[in-house]
Amino acid sequence: MEETAQFVQPAPEKTLLKWMAVSRPYKPQSRQFFSTAIVIAILISIVLVLAGEWMLIAVLAAMIFAYYVWSMIPPDEIEYSLTSKGVRVQSLLYPWNTLTRFWLEDKWEYKLLVIDNSTGVSKRLYLVLGNQNPAEVEEIMAKFVLLEKPDPTTVDKMSSWLLDKFPLEAR
């Protein structure tokens, strides 16, 4: 008796929701913000020079420069989509089985979909919703991934406290 192999045809990817939005939250910073940041960096660099930490000084300078560039160059508009196979950002697919939880949050007047990813380099994805209805996104995401906002970590609490106590620009 001869056995025949059964092949299962994979289902084609179906788009459940698609929207266009900027690739990252964007807030142009004021001159006062960068002046304050540079003064703080110089003061920290003086302490690091006395400690002989030249590499940390270089890292600090690189971080200030990178933040300056990100604040001066507006982001591109890209396509986001929720599909039957996962979340697509442009052509990059994040499969549902690698996504652990999601939640919505606001940053600089942008509504963000935040997704924890268990694999790859990007452990947390921040997708700008733009004009997309957050309730519609939440409804689709909840079918595949757990809706749960994690408690703030110690680092989150410390950075919030620092930003609250020492703002880099006038409010």
Beta strands, then each sheet from edge to edge (+ up, - down):
strand 1: 15-22
strand 2: 77-83
strand 3: 86-89
strand 4: 92-95
strand 5: 99-107
strand 6: 110-117
strand 7: 124-128
strand 8: 146-147
sheet 1: 1+ 2- 3+ 4-
sheet 2: 7+ 6- 5+ 8+
end
